[in-house]
Amino acid sequence: MGRIRRNFMISIKNVVNDRVALFWTILFPMLLTLVFHFAFGDMEEERIKIPIAIEENEELKRNFQSMKIFDIQDLAKEKAEEALENDDILGIVNGDKIIIKSNGLEQNILYHAVNTYGKIRGSALPIEDFEFERPFIKAEDNKIQDFDLVFYTLIVMLSLYSAFFINDFSNVIQPNRSVLGQRISISPAKKSELILYSSFTYLALNTVATLILMGFLQFVLKREIFVMDYRNLLLVLCGSFYGIALGMAISVIPKISSSVQTGLTVFAILFFTALSGMQNADLKILADEKLPWLQSINPANILTENYYRINQLQIFDGFFQSIVKNILTAIVLMIVPIIVLRRSKYESI
């Protein structure tokens, strides 16, 4: 136990003493957050209102009118289809089915509302026992704007920064890349233990850095985009774990310098977050439509969507499946790098 504590403390001191690492993991994300905050802070948006049409179902129309989030348009079938084509409405509800032209947040809300209504109708309970007059989204919680998607991707980006920590460490312990790696290769130290201790250390430190940024957003900048839910912590841990796997995978690519590895790591993280809506929400929508297979394994997209669903929509369906998918993908990424790092030797000694 003493050896574990000693190795853990040594790893922490190495990171704390690295001012460059501290800048990129704590100060730089805060500065970037401030830039986005002051750029978007004064752009107030009206409360979301979803225009829809309901086909010949007075009971359904009455219940949906009680949900303040929906703007029910009284249109005949032909007029409703024309309005949908012209983007005057976002969906047509026909019983338990919906017709939409494109995907997006509003369509997602409409889908869940219709799906919930259909489940209630299919149960043995009378429909009048349910509180449809209760607002679909509480006004006091409805402070999240479309721009806040950017801040969720910033959180995801920082959680993936653990890739840089493990990238540097992996280079240090490889005998063909550093003098320390040469010494480690001929020492009795077990590389598996070094990898385990360092990975755990970087996971913990990067998680703390991410939580600091979340607190900075929530309590200093008063963005109030997070709710008190343990699932947020699980998402942070999951992102940091995936970052470690990503850093390991890139660090063992042969015949490239450490600067090239850093460039590849930066590109990978920016690529993942760009497809998650960091630069433009329309790019995420386009990627969802054209590259669904890529988005289904894109760690930043999975994490960003879950942050959004948990903190804005309070929708928890599929959360743990997403966590398991990310963890399994990370483990697959780790397998080859761990084998390579453990077996690396310095032949000329």
C-alpha positions in Angstrom: 0.0 0.0 0.0 2.9 2.3 0.8 4.4 1.8 -2.7 1.1 2.7 -4.3 0.8 5.9 -2.3 4.4 6.8 -3.0 4.0 6.3 -6.8 0.8 8.2 -6.7 2.3 11.2 -4.9 5.3 11.2 -7.3 3.0 11.3 -10.3 1.0 14.2 -8.8 4.2 16.2 -8.0 5.4 15.7 -11.6 2.2 17.2 -13.0 1.9 20.0 -10.4 5.5 21.0 -11.1 4.8 21.1 -14.9 3.6 24.7 -15.3 2.9 24.1 -19.0 0.6 21.2 -18.2 -1.2 23.2 -15.5 -1.7 26.1 -18.0 -3.3 23.8 -20.7 -5.5 21.8 -18.3 -6.7 24.6 -16.0 -5.9 28.2 -17.2 -6.4 27.8 -20.9 -9.9 26.2 -20.6 -10.9 29.0 -18.2 -9.7 31.6 -20.6 -11.5 29.9 -23.5 -14.6 29.7 -21.4 -14.4 33.4 -20.6 -14.1 34.2 -24.3 -17.2 32.3 -25.1 -19.0 33.6 -22.1 -18.5 37.3 -23.0 -19.1 36.6 -26.7 -22.5 34.9 -26.0 -23.4 36.2 -22.6 -25.6 39.0 -23.7 -27.4 37.1 -26.4 -30.8 36.4 -24.8 -33.1 34.0 -26.5 -36.8 33.6 -26.2 -38.2 30.6 -24.4 -38.5 27.7 -26.7 -41.8 27.3 -28.4 -42.4 24.4 -30.8 -45.0 24.9 -33.6 -46.8 21.7 -34.5 -50.0 20.5 -36.1 -52.3 17.7 -34.8 -54.5 15.8 -37.2 -58.1 15.3 -36.2 -57.7 14.3 -32.5 -59.4 16.8 -30.2 -58.3 14.9 -27.0 -54.7 14.8 -28.0 -54.9 18.5 -29.1 -56.4 19.5 -25.8 -53.7 17.7 -23.8 -50.9 19.1 -25.9 -52.2 22.6 -25.6 -51.8 22.3 -21.8 -48.1 21.8 -22.4 -46.9 25.4 -22.7 -43.9 24.4 -24.8 -46.1 23.6 -27.8 -47.7 26.0 -30.2 -50.6 24.1 -31.7 -51.5 25.3 -35.3 -55.1 24.6 -36.3 -54.4 23.4 -39.9 -56.1 20.9 -42.2 -54.0 17.9 -43.4 -52.9 19.5 -46.7 -52.2 22.9 -45.1 -50.2 21.2 -42.3 -48.0 19.3 -44.9 -47.4 22.5 -46.8 -46.5 24.3 -43.5 -44.1 21.5 -42.6 -42.4 21.7 -46.0 -42.0 25.5 -45.6 -40.7 25.1 -42.1 -43.6 27.0 -40.6 -44.2 24.1 -38.2 -41.7 21.5 -37.0 -43.9 18.4 -36.9 -47.2 16.8 -37.5 -48.7 14.6 -34.9 -51.0 11.8 -36.0 -52.0 9.6 -33.0 -48.8 8.0 -31.7 -46.9 8.9 -34.9 -45.1 12.1 -35.9 -44.0 13.4 -39.2 -40.9 15.6 -39.2 -38.8 17.2 -41.9 -35.4 17.3 -40.1 -33.8 16.3 -36.8 -33.1 18.7 -33.9 -33.7 19.5 -30.3 -37.3 20.5 -30.8 -38.1 17.4 -32.8 -36.5 15.3 -30.0 -38.7 17.0 -27.4 -41.8 16.4 -29.5 -40.9 12.7 -30.0 -40.5 12.1 -26.3 -43.8 13.9 -25.5 -45.7 11.9 -28.1 -44.0 8.7 -26.9 -44.9 9.4 -23.3 -48.5 10.1 -24.3 -48.8 6.9 -26.2 -47.5 4.9 -23.2 -50.1 6.5 -21.0 -52.9 5.7 -23.5 -51.7 2.1 -23.7 -51.9 1.7 -19.9 -54.9 0.8 -17.9 -54.9 4.1 -16.1 -57.4 6.9 -17.1 -55.8 9.7 -19.0 -57.4 12.3 -16.8 -55.4 11.2 -13.8 -52.2 12.6 -15.4 -51.2 16.2 -14.8 -51.0 17.5 -18.4 -51.5 21.0 -17.2 -48.0 20.9 -15.5 -45.4 22.7 -17.7 -43.3 20.4 -19.8 -40.2 22.3 -18.9 -40.2 24.3 -15.6 -39.7 28.0 -16.2 -37.1 28.3 -13.4 -35.0 25.6 -14.9 -35.3 26.8 -18.5 -32.2 29.0 -18.5 -30.2 26.9 -20.9 -29.6 28.5 -24.3 -28.5 27.0 -27.6 -25.1 28.6 -27.0 -24.7 26.4 -23.9 -24.1 23.5 -26.2 -20.7 25.1 -26.8 -19.9 25.0 -23.1 -20.9 21.3 -22.8 -18.4 20.5 -25.6 -15.8 22.6 -23.8 -16.3 20.4 -20.7 -16.0 17.3 -22.9 -12.8 18.7 -24.6 -11.2 19.3 -21.2 -12.1 15.8 -20.0 -10.3 14.4 -23.1 -7.2 16.4 -22.2 -6.0 13.5 -20.1 -4.7 12.2 -23.5 -1.9 14.8 -23.2 -0.8 13.6 -19.8 -0.6 9.9 -20.7 0.9 10.8 -24.1 3.9 12.5 -22.4 4.2 9.7 -19.8 4.1 7.0 -22.5 6.9 8.7 -24.4 9.0 9.0 -21.2 8.9 5.3 -20.4 9.7 4.1 -23.9 13.4 3.3 -24.1 13.7 4.5 -27.7 12.3 7.9 -26.8 14.0 9.0 -23.5 16.9 8.3 -21.2 14.5 7.7 -18.4 12.8 5.0 -20.5 16.2 3.3 -21.0 16.7 3.2 -17.3 13.3 1.9 -16.6 13.7 -0.9 -19.2 16.7 -2.3 -17.3 15.4 -1.7 -13.8 13.3 -4.1 -11.8 10.3 -1.7 -11.9 7.2 -3.3 -13.4 5.9 -1.3 -16.3 2.4 -2.6 -15.7 2.4 -1.0 -12.3 3.9 2.3 -13.6 1.2 2.4 -16.3 -1.5 1.7 -13.8 -0.4 4.2 -11.2 0.2 6.9 -13.8 -3.2 6.3 -15.5 -5.0 6.5 -12.2 -3.2 9.7 -11.3 -3.9 11.4 -14.6 -7.5 10.2 -14.5 -7.9 11.8 -11.0 -6.1 15.0 -11.8 -7.9 15.6 -15.1 -11.3 14.9 -13.4 -10.5 17.5 -10.8 -9.5 20.0 -13.5 -12.8 19.4 -15.3 -14.8 19.7 -12.1 -13.0 23.0 -11.4 -14.1 24.3 -14.9 -17.7 23.1 -14.3 -17.7 25.0 -11.0 -16.2 28.1 -12.7 -19.1 28.0 -15.2 -21.8 27.3 -12.7 -20.8 29.5 -9.7 -18.5 32.2 -11.0 -19.9 32.9 -14.5 -23.4 32.0 -13.3 -24.2 30.0 -16.4 -26.3 27.5 -14.4 -26.2 24.8 -17.0 -25.7 21.9 -14.7 -28.0 20.2 -12.2 -26.9 18.4 -9.1 -26.8 14.8 -10.6 -24.2 12.1 -10.0 -24.4 11.3 -13.7 -22.4 14.5 -14.5 -19.5 13.1 -12.5 -19.7 9.8 -14.3 -19.6 11.6 -17.6 -16.4 13.5 -16.5 -14.8 10.2 -15.4 -15.8 8.5 -18.6 -14.3 11.4 -20.7 -11.1 11.4 -18.8 -10.8 7.6 -19.1 -11.3 7.8 -22.9 -8.7 10.5 -23.1 -6.2 8.3 -21.4 -7.0 5.5 -23.9 -6.7 7.9 -26.8 -3.3 9.2 -25.6 -2.0 5.7 -25.2 -3.1 4.7 -28.7 -1.4 7.7 -30.3 1.8 7.4 -28.2 2.7 4.0 -29.6 2.4 4.9 -33.2 5.9 4.0 -34.5 8.4 6.3 -36.2 6.8 9.7 -35.4 8.1 12.4 -33.1 6.5 13.5 -29.9 5.5 16.8 -31.5 3.7 14.9 -34.2 2.0 12.8 -31.6 0.8 16.0 -29.8 -0.5 17.3 -33.1 -2.4 14.1 -33.8 -3.9 14.3 -30.3 -5.0 17.9 -30.8 -6.5 17.1 -34.2 -8.4 14.1 -32.8 -9.9 16.0 -29.9 -10.8 19.0 -32.1 -12.3 16.7 -34.7 -14.4 14.8 -32.1 -15.7 18.1 -30.5 -16.3 19.8 -33.8 -18.7 17.0 -34.8 -20.4 17.4 -31.4 -21.3 21.0 -32.1 -18.5 23.0 -30.6 -18.0 25.3 -33.6 -21.4 25.0 -35.2 -24.5 23.1 -34.1 -25.5 22.7 -37.8 -22.3 20.7 -38.3 -23.4 18.2 -35.6 -26.8 17.9 -37.1 -25.3 17.2 -40.5 -22.9 14.6 -39.1 -25.8 13.0 -37.3 -27.6 12.6 -40.6 -24.8 11.8 -42.9 -22.4 9.9 -40.6 -24.5 8.2 -38.0 -22.0 5.3 -37.6 -19.2 7.8 -36.7 -21.4 9.8 -34.3 -22.4 6.5 -32.6 -18.7 5.9 -31.6 -17.6 9.6 -31.3 -16.8 10.0 -27.6 -17.3 13.7 -27.6 -20.7 13.4 -29.3 -21.9 10.7 -26.9 -20.8 12.7 -23.8 -22.1 16.1 -25.1 -25.6 14.6 -25.9 -25.8 13.1 -22.4 -24.8 16.3 -20.7 -27.5 18.1 -22.7 -30.2 15.4 -22.1 -29.4 15.2 -18.3 -29.1 18.9 -17.6 -31.6 20.4 -19.9 -34.2 17.7 -20.7 -33.8 15.5 -17.6 -34.0 12.5 -20.0 -32.0 9.5 -18.7 -32.9 6.8 -21.1 -29.8 5.1 -22.5 -27.4 6.9 -20.2 -25.7 3.8 -18.8 -25.6 2.2 -22.2 -23.7 5.2 -23.5 -21.3 5.0 -20.6 -20.6 1.3 -21.2 -20.1 1.9 -24.9 -17.5 4.6 -24.3 -15.7 2.5 -21.7 -15.6 -0.5 -23.9 -14.3 1.5 -26.8 -11.6 3.0 -24.6 -10.6 -0.5 -23.4 -10.2 -1.6 -27.0 -8.0 1.4 -27.7 -5.9 0.5 -24.7 -5.1 -3.1 -25.4 -2.4 -2.8 -28.0 -0.7 0.3 -26.4 -0.4 -1.5 -23.1 1.1 -4.6 -24.7 3.6 -2.4 -26.7 4.6 -0.3 -23.6 5.1 -3.4 -21.4 7.3 -5.2 -24.0 9.4 -2.3 -25.2 13.1 -2.8 -24.5 16.3 -1.0 -25.2 18.3 -3.5 -27.3 21.8 -1.9 -27.1 22.1 -1.9 -23.4 
